[in-house]
Amino acid sequence: MRPRGPLDARVRVPGSRSLTNRALLCAALAGGRSRLLGATESDDTAAMREGLRALGVAIAVEPGAWAVEGCGGRLPARGARVDARASGTTARFLTAAATLAAGPTTIDGTARMRERPIADLADALRALGADVEILGRGGCPPVRVAGGGLPGGRAVVDARRSSQYVSGLLLAAPCAARDVELVFAEGVLVSRPFAELTAEVMRAFGAEVELHEASARVRAPHAYRAREHAIEPDAQSAVYPLAAAAVAGGRVLVEGIPPASRQTDLRLLDVLARMGCRVERRAEGVALRGPDGPLRAVDVDMNDMPDAVLALAVVALFADGPSTLRNVANLRIKETDRLAALETELRRLGAGAVASDDALRIEPRPLHGARVATYDDHRMAMAFALAGLRVPGVEIEDPACVSKTWPAYFEMLDAL
């Protein structure tokens, strides 16, 4: 990485992988042919696409769109084996969807995926009448799902560690034999905006879903409708070029994100505004201008946008005092233990960093170059590359891990 700035750049980010994977499953379960405009190619979306193909769904990659031949709520595969790779959405969403397959399905993934818990989802599926067996250790994949249909009914789901459990259940629910009611254990739904995003995509495909403070309800059986569906540019990726302007100064515009977009990670812009940056939301996209003076330190609850913690932690290296990022215990069960990884690598650059069970405190100190470990975690690579815009000598180990979400990330960063 080479220091530079102030920046003056326009960036186009890939289509949202979160929206792509949700729309892929809705389209797969719909009746008829759907086209997903702007669907993004990444390791995560490829895992979902290939997983659905293994379950018997025909998906064609066309110029500018993916065409999906829906199965009308019944996946035809028997004896399928799904490789979720390192994709949490694929593992969780297809575990729920596999209840709708004609026969048994086994869902597995990388060594790290075999360390990421899925028992809370399996318990809720059993409460809805499904036959689900966890084959891995400690409540982790592989998972075997018997298939044959999802009876439906009422289930308590422990969503304190991941909203993906709720999203997976919601996405499969319209194809159940009767209405599905989910009650959140202790009234808690972590990272709620991601479940709200799921409900929004489901409604676009014709589902009837209600998401309340401590529960959710889906009308069933109520078939998804095939449609042409546009995928917004990815806010989870957009935060990195926008945060680059906070670090290096100047202005960066990310094209194509609607001013009223409800993608969760755009909430980071409000935090960066508190730190002294200026945010512009226009028809052409979203822009961020770096502060006129030093960045201001923040103490902020990041539960709604845990993936954005990594970018914010690096921005906080350049603030005028210590920052604390709170309520993010679920970072410990992501692609790596992100709280531990952030603590280690921030210290490697010379900063003070202390991770607790659910928070991270960053204390700015004189920084120096270092080779940063990425733990096969795309967001670690993307975030720490931003430090190299200000600090000479920052090297990123295994930069190719960004292929999980944005294969051309470093080409974009070099062009800023």
TAQUI-V610690 format. One record per backbone hydrogen bond with DSSP energy under -1.0 kcal/mol. NH is the residue of the N-H (numbers start at 1). CO is the residue of the C=O. If there is no record, write none. Layout:
NH:CO
NH:CO
This chain:
4:389
7:249
9:251
11:253
16:232
20:16
21:17
22:18
23:19
24:20
25:21
26:22
27:23
28:24
29:25
31:224
34:68
35:227
36:66
37:229
38:64
43:403
44:404
46:42
47:43
48:44
49:45
50:46
51:47
52:48
53:49
54:50
55:51
56:53
57:52
60:67
62:65
65:62
66:36
67:60
68:34
69:58
70:32
71:28
72:30
74:71
75:100
77:55
79:104
80:104
82:106
84:108
87:84
91:87
92:88
93:89
94:90
95:91
96:92
97:93
98:94
99:96
100:97
101:98
102:75
103:77
105:145
106:80
107:143
108:82
110:85
114:110
115:112
116:113
118:139
119:139
122:118
123:119
124:120
125:121
126:122
127:123
128:124
129:126
130:125
133:144
135:142
136:142
143:107
144:133
145:105
146:131
148:101
149:99
152:128
153:179
155:181
157:183
159:157
167:163
168:164
169:165
170:166
171:167
172:168
173:169
175:172
176:173
177:150
180:218
181:153
182:216
183:155
184:214
185:157
187:184
188:185
190:159
194:191
196:192
197:193
198:194
199:195
200:196
201:197
202:198
203:199
204:200
205:201
206:203
207:202
210:217
212:215
216:182
217:210
218:180
219:208
222:174
225:205
226:31
229:35
231:37
234:14
238:234
239:235
240:237
242:238
243:239
244:240
246:242
247:243
248:244
249:245
251:7
252:288
253:9
254:286
255:11
256:284
261:258
266:263
267:264
268:265
269:266
272:268
273:269
274:270
275:271
276:273
277:272
278:289
280:287
282:285
286:254
287:280
288:252
289:278
290:250
296:275
300:324
302:326
305:302
308:305
309:306
312:308
313:309
314:310
315:311
316:312
317:314
318:315
319:316
320:295
323:362
324:298
325:360
326:300
328:358
331:328
332:329
333:330
334:331
338:331
338:336
341:337
342:338
343:339
344:340
345:341
346:342
347:343
348:344
349:345
350:347
351:346
352:363
354:361
356:359
360:325
361:354
362:323
363:352
368:349
372:395
377:374
381:377
382:378
383:379
384:380
385:381
386:383
389:386
390:387
391:387
395:370
397:372
401:398
402:399
403:400
404:401
405:402
406:402
409:406
412:408
413:409
414:410
415:411
416:413
